[in-house]
Amino acid sequence: MNEIKNINNGPITYGDWYNLGYTLVPCEAGRPKVLSWSSPDFKITKEEWKNKHTDKEIGLRLDNVVDLDIDNNRAKVFANKYLPNWPTISGREHNPTSHYWFKARLPAQKFSLPKDLERYVEHAVHGQCLCEIRSTETCYTIVPGSLHSKHREHVRWEKYEGFKEYPGDLNKILRKITLATALSILYAPKGQRDEYCTAIAGVLIKQTDWEDTEINDFIYDIAVESNDDESENRKNKGSTTRKSKKPFGMPKLAEIIECRTESIATVFSWIGVQDKSLVQVKQIADDSMGEIVEYGEDRYKIEVTGKLEGKSFTKTITIDGPTLMNQLKFYDAVVTQAQVWIPKMKAAQFEEIMRMKFESRTKSKDYVAEAAESNKIKKHFTNYIKLKKAYTSKSELFNYGNPYLNQRANELEFSLNGFEDYLEEQRVSYKKRVDLVLLVQDVLNAKRKTGTYLTKSLVSWVIKDPEIQNEDILLAGKSEETEEINFEQA
């Protein structure tokens, strides 16, 4: 395990981050260990972190911070080119120079190559994902001062001068990096490179407000970084293509790359370019469907508009995530719940439109957090303890599988089989036992424990600092300890 060093006095402890006024999220294996961490009023105090979370990874909530999270090495090349000498960068041994930090607030977005282009990145560590703009209270990043969950190595500052504002259009430059990365990865083989660069210029000329000099430099940069031995010939592609009578566009790029035109449109959409046919279909879809509102865990409401006897009407339907992603199921749900006919669209167009709606979804003011599976399992466990009680004698756990409260260590031990039997009595079941195990680990923060009691093997699950009402504790002699303990990850 490598040692962490403080570079330029950058924050590396929870105390450092609290002193700078940031909101922290305790994480384990890269995942938050607390509920409602993305709520506007969420806050864990410095003292609470000291008492409960010092062993957790430090997740920095990105309220007014932008983290350009780079997954593909080619993106690092363009980040260095378009953000030279940026003052605050972090990384780790297996993925250095992978996070550029800014003082700003931008829409969060992940940039991944479409499915039919994955062959171009089949050997990349992160596959289709090139990079991600992470920002707002809906995002967090494991920051220097923590061990990374994948390689168990420290996240480090490579440079730190605080989070600075970018002196220009940050959203544009970050998206420019992502587009340059994709077009470099997809760069045409010899014999097609001139047409490839001409087609890129054609799209930028027809569908952006970029000046010729910006297009010239952009394409030249891509050619150089793609090891084009005739990159000098691409220097003026913007200027020469604008003068030509037949500039190529997305269809020519799709032909060269051998993919769907919709995939090319997706890549260029990263800088705001939209396929005209998709724009038309989106307008039709918007006339029929409103925005997606998140009402609860895996429950979404969407307003749909239809006609009856020549008059328009609107209804709100409630659906789950898989239905949102499946065109046929979604159409069926709309007709069944609202008696509304949604105009047909191509599968790729439906996917793109629903993705955009989903990523811009809002959370209902009446969001039902209590309906989340995490809250349900907590409620079931609380009722389980109320029914079975927590005994202070370990023999109850060993002989009868009843919960045992170790008062000295303030730990609750219980039998997973006993809890599962209780759930089945309440007609609550999980398709696979592993689903229950994951909930017990992630929601109840329990750990599997193997040991012995009276020289015999005993397997249990342990929750530290449990919240148990006094009336649910049954005193029965002195607390009894385990002779041998071994905590495991199930």
N, C-alpha and C positions, 0 to 999 in steps of 0.2 A: 504494500500500500504506500503510495507516494506521500510525502509530507507537503503540507500547504504552506506557502510563503506569502506574506503580505506585500504586494507590489504597490508602491506609491501610496501607501496608507489607505488602500481601498478597503471597504467594509468586508469583514470575513466572519464576524460573529453576530449572533442575534442582537446583542447589545449595540454593536456598530449600526446595524440597520434600524433599530428602534430610535437611536439617537438622531438618525437622519430623517425620521418621521414617516417611514414607510409601513405599509400593512403587510404582515407576514402570515403565511399559511403553513402550518406544520405538515410535513409530507413523509411518507414512508414508501420506498420503492417507486418514487416519482409521483405518488398519488396522495391527494389531500386526506388527512386523517380526521378532519372535522367537517361538520355539516354547515351548509349555508355560507361557505367561505366566499362566494361571489355576491352575496347580498350587500347592498350599499352601506348598511349600518354594521357590517361585520367588523369585529375588532378583537384581537387577543392582546392583553396588556403585557408589558415587559415582565412583570412579576409572575403572571400566569405562565408565560413561556418558560421562565426559569424553573418554576415548580413542576411543570407537567411535560414540557416538550424539548428539553435540552438534548435528548437523544434522537430527535427528528431532523430530517433534511429541511433546510430553510427555503421555503417557496416564497418568492417575492411577488405580491399581487401587483399587476401592472396598471394601476389606476390612471396615472398620467405619465407612463413610461412606455416606450416602444422598444421591443427586443426583436431585432432581425435574427431569427434562429436559422442558421445555415446547415443544411443536411448534405448537400451535394458539393463535392470539391470544386467543380467548375464554377459554382456560384461564388466560392471564395475568391476566385480570380477576378470576377467582375465586381465583387464588393470592394476589393482592394483598388480596382481601377476607378470606380465611380465615387468611392469614399476614401481617398488617399489620406493617410495620416490621421484617421479618425481617432479621437483621444481615449475612448473607452471601449475595450474589447475583452471578452473572456472566452475561455475554452477549457479543454482538458486534454490529457495526453493522447487519447485515441481520437479526439476530434478538436484539434487546436483551431483558434481563430474562428470560432463558430457562432459567436454572439456579438452583435454590434448593438450598443445601447444609446438611446436618445431620450431627451426630455420632450415628450410630445404625446399626443393621443390620436390614434388612427383606427380605422376599422380593422379588426383582426381577420386574417385570411391565410389559408394554407395553399401553397402553389405546388400542385402535383401534375405530372404528365398524364394525359388520358390513357385509358386502358390499352388502346390499340397502339400506343407508343412505348409501352413498358419494355419492349425488346431492346430499346436503346439504353436502358439503365438496368438491365438484368443483373449486372455485377456490382451495382452501387449498393453500399451498405444500407441506405435508407430507401432503396427502390425508387418508386416514381416520385416521391416527395423531394423537391429541390430546396425549398426554404419556406419560411413562415413568418408573416408579420404578426407578432403577438403584442396585444395592447388591450387596455381597458380592464375593468374589474372582473371580466369573465375569463381572464387569462392569468397564469402565474408561470414563473420560471425558477428552476432550482439554481440558486446563485452561489458564487464563491463563498466558501465557508462550509460547504456541504460535500458529502460524497455522492458521486453520480451512481444511480441505481443499476446501470448496466455493467460497468467495468469496475465498480467499487474504487474509483479514483477521484481525487479531489477536483472540483471545479475551481479554476484559478483565474485571477486577473492577469491578462497579458499586458494591458495598459489600463490605467485608471486616472481620469481627471474629472470625475463626476459625470452626471448625465447632462449632456449639452444639447441645446437646440440646434437643429440643422439649418444652415443659412441659405435656405431655398425651399423648394417644394419637396419635402421628404417623401410623401406618398408617391410622387412621380419617380423619384430616383430609385426607391426601393423596388417599385414595379418594373422599372427599366432593367434593373439587375436581374430580376426573375425572367423577363422575356429574353434578354441576351443569353442567359444561361441555357434556356430551353433551345433557342435557335442555334446555339453553338453545339449542344449535344446532338441535335438533329441535322447538323451540317451535311450538305450533299457531298457525294463522292465526286472524284474528278470526272469531268465531262458534263456535269450538271450544275457546277458551282456558280457559273455566271447567271444562269436562269434562276437559280435559287435566290441569289442576292437581289436580282431584278424583281423577283416576286415579292420579297420582303419590302423592298422600296415601294412597290406598287401599293401594298396594303397600307403602309404608313402615309403615303401621299394621299390616297383616297379617303382614309378614315381617321386621320389625326390632323392636328394643326402644327405638326413639326415642320420647321424650316428645312430647306435642302441641306444646309451645313450640319444640322443635328442628325439628319438621316445618313448623310455621308459618313460622319464620324462613328455613328452607331454600327453601321454595316461593316465598316473597316475594322472596328474593334473586334467584332465577331469573327471576321475572316482571319485576323491575326491570331486570336486565341484558339481558333480551330485548326491552326497549322496549315492554312491555305498558302501554298507556295506561290500563288499569284495574287496575294492580298493587295498589292499595290494597285492592281487593276480594279479593285472594288472601292477605291477611295472616293469616287464621285458618283456612286450609284444613285443617290437621291437626285442629283442634278440631271444626270443623263436620262434617268427613267422618266422624270417629269416632262422632258422634252419629247420623249418617244410617243408614238401614236397608239401603241398597244402595250401598255404596262401590264405585267402579270399581276396576279393576286392570290387569294386563298386557294382556288381550285388548282393552280399550277403548283403551289407548295404541297398540296395534298397528293398530287400526282407524283412529284419527285420523292416525297417521303414515304409514299405508299400507305396512306391512311385516309380516314374520313375527313371531309372538309370541316365537319363539325369539331373535330379535334384541333384543327388549326385555329378555328374560331375561338375555341376555349383558351388556347395559349395566348392569342392576341387580346382576349378579353381582359387579361391581367393588366393591360395599360388602358382599358376603357373602350377598346375597339369591339364592336358588336357586329356579328353577321346580320346583314339586312333581313334575310329570311327569318332569322331567329327573332329579330326585333318585331317583325310583323306578327309572328305567332305569339310572342309575349304580349303584345297589345290585345290580341284576341283572348288570351288566357286571363289577362288582368280584367277584361270586361266581364269574365265569368267567375273569377276567383279573387277573393280578397287576400289580405296578408295572413300569415300563419301566426297564431297566438298560442304560446305554451301554457297549458292550464294545470298540468301536473306531470309527474314522472311518466314519460312515454304517452302522454295524452295531449293532443293538439286540437284547437278549434280553428276552423276556417270558414269564412262567410262565402257563400256561393250565390250567384244571381241567375235566375231563369225567367221564363215567361209562361203565363197561363192566360188563355183567351186574349192574347195580344197585350197583356199588361205585365210589366216587370215586377218581380218579387225577390226577396232575399231570405235565405235561411242559413243557419249556422250548423255545421256538422262537427262531430267529434270523432277523431280517428287516432290510431297509434302510428308510431314511426314506420314500421314495415309497410303499412298501407300508403303512407306518403311516398314511399320509394317505389311502389309497384303501380304502374300505370293502370292496368286492368282492375286491380283491387280498388284503387282510388276512384275510378270512374263508377264502379259498382256501388261504392259507399255513397257517392254523391247522388246517384239515382235513387238508391234505397232510402237514404235518410232525408233527402231534400226534394226529390223528384225534379232534378235539374239536369239538363243535357249539356255536357261539356264538349265543345268542338274537338274533333280528333286532331292529334298532332303526332309527328314522328316520335319514336321512343327516345331518341337522343335529344330532341327538342324538349320533350316532357321532363327528362332528367335534368337538363340544364336549367330550365325555368323553375322547377321545384327546388333545385339546389339553391338558386339565388333567393327564392322566397324563404327557404329554411334558414339560410345563413343570416337573413335580415329579420328573423322572427322576433317577436317581443314576448315578454312574460306577462301574463294576465295579472291585473291587480288582485284578482280572486284566486291566485295560484294556490293550489292545495298541496302544501308541502307534506301535510300529514298522510297523504296517500302514497308517499314514496315507500318503496320496499324496505328501505333502511329504517324508517319509522315504524313500519309494521312489525319487523322482526324485533325491534326494541320493545314494542308493546307486548308481543307474545312472550318475550323472555321475562319481562316484569311480571306478567300474569303467572308464568310458570313458577317463579320464585314465591309469589303470593300463595300459590296452591301448595307447593312442595315444602316451602320454608327453607331457610338457610341454617343448617345445624352447625354448632361449634364443635361437634365431635366428628372426627374424620372417619370413624367406624361407620357412620351413616352413609358416607359416600362409598366406602369399600364394600359394605355388606348389602346395601339397598339401592345404591345409585342416587341417593339424595344429595342436593347441593351442600357443600361444606364451606363455612366461612372461617378462614384462618385469621383470627382477630389480631394476632401479633404482627403479621405481614400485611394485614388489610387486603387479603386476596380472597376471591370467591372461586372455588373449584366446583366444576359440575361435569356430569356425564353427558357426552354428546348423544349417546343412545337414549338416555332418559329424556333429554330435551326433544329429540326427534319423535319419540313415542308420544310425548305430550302434544306436539304439533299434529300428529296423525289423529289423535283423539279430538282435536279441534278442527279436523278436516282440512288441515293445511299441509300440503305436500309439495315437494320439489321433484322435478323430472329426474335429477341426478343428485346423489348425496353431495357431490362436489359443490353444487350450488349453495347448499346449506353451509358447508364448510367455509366457503368464501365469505358468506354473509357474517358468519360467526367471527371470522378473522377481521374483516374490513369494517363491520358496523359495531360489533360488540368489543372489538379490540382484544379478542381472546387469543391465547397461545396454547398450543398443544404441549402437554407435559407428561413425560414418562418417568416413573420412579417406582419405589417400593413402599409398601405399608405392612408392617409386621412380617418383613422378609419376603412378601409376595408382591408380584407385579401389579402396578396400578397405573392406568392411563386416564388422564382427565384433561379438562380445558380450564384455563385460569384467566380471570379478569382482575386486573389490579385496580385498587381504589373503587370498588363497586358502589353504586348508589342503592342502598337497601334500607327500607323503613325498619325502625326498631321492632315493630309488631311482627315483622317477617323473619326475625332471628330467634331461633330456639336454643337457649343455653343448655349445654349438657356436659358439664365437667370442664376440664382444662382443654385448651387448644392442643391438638396433636400434630406433630410435624412429620414430614416425609423423610425417610432415611436417605433416599437418593433421588436427585432431580435432574432431568434433562429436558430442556425446552426444545421443541422442534417446529419447523414449518411444515404444515400438512400439505 
